[in-house]
Amino acid sequence: MSDVSVKICGLTAPDHVRAAADAGARYLGFNFFPKSPRYVSPQQAAALFEHVPVGVAKVALVVNATDELLDSITAVAPFDMLQLHGSESVERVQEIKARYGLPVIKVVGVADAEDLAAIDTYCDVADQLLIDAKAPKSSVLPGGNGLAFDWRLLAGRKYWRKPWMLAGGLNPGNVAEAIRMTGARQVDVASGVESAPGIKDAAMVRAFVDAAIRAG
Ligand SMILES: O=C(O)c1ccccc1NCC(=O)[C@H](O)[C@H](O)COP(=O)(O)O
C-alpha cells in the first residue's frame, strides 16, 4: 500500500471539494489570500466544509495574516490546520500556534541550495513544512504559480525532523518523477490540476492523486 499523501490546494466550489476527496486527497486547502484566483471568504469555506468527509484535513492558507484575519477565519470555519505561506518569522509561527491551538504548516520557498537552511529553522516550531518553489519577485502570488524548483536539491535528503510536503509546478504528468527524485511522502498541488485559474478539473485531480499514490 502507498504511503504517499496528497493535498489539493485552492478549492473554490463544492464539486471541486468532492472530486478531491473522492480521489483520495488527505488534505484540502482553502485560500484566504485576496489576490488569488483561488480566494474564498471564511463564509464560503464554511459552506464548502459540508462536502468534506470526516478524516480529510481542512487547511486554511494565509499569507502574513494578522490576528484579526485569523480570528475571522477560525470563528466561522472549523479548520484542522493553518498553512503559513508568507514570510512569517519563527516567533510569529509560535505565536499563531499558541493563539489558535492548531497544527501549523510553514511554507519554505526554494530556488537554490541556500534556501534549504530555512527548513531546519522552521522544523523547531512548525508541525509540518511545505517546500515550494520560490515565487519570482515580479509575481503577485507567493504560491500557486505552477513553477517547479530543481528537485535535485532534495535528492538524497529524505527526512527532516518534521513531516514535509513537496509543492511547486506539480501535475499529473510529473508528480511520480518528483516523488522518485525527492523521496517526498506528501505532495501538494494547486494550478497543476486546473483547467483555468481557480477551476479544478476533476479528471486532472483524479489523475494526480492516482499517479502520486502509485509512485509511493
Ligand atoms: O494558489 C494560490 O493562488 C496561492 C496564493 C498565495 C499563496 C499561496 C498560494 N498557493 C499555495 C499552494 O499551496 C500551492 O499549492 C503551491 O504553491 C503550489 O502551487 P502550484 O505550483 O500551482 O501547484
The ligand as an ORCA input file, in Angstrom:
! r2SCAN-3c Opt
* xyz 0 1
  O      -2.571     29.178     -5.100
  C      -2.534     30.394     -4.881
  O      -3.185     31.206     -5.548
  C      -1.699     30.914     -3.760
  C      -1.732     32.267     -3.481
  C      -0.994     32.795     -2.467
  C      -0.189     31.963     -1.697
  C      -0.149     30.605     -1.975
  C      -0.900     30.067     -2.996
  N      -0.870     28.702     -3.272
  C      -0.151     27.846     -2.412
  C      -0.135     26.389     -2.553
  O      -0.250     25.670     -1.569
  C       0.172     25.780     -3.866
  O      -0.385     24.515     -3.868
  C       1.653     25.699     -4.091
  O       2.207     26.992     -4.088
  C       1.928     25.040     -5.437
  O       1.257     25.715     -6.451
  P       1.258     25.148     -7.947
  O       2.652     25.289     -8.447
  O       0.292     25.989     -8.679
  O       0.820     23.724     -7.845
*
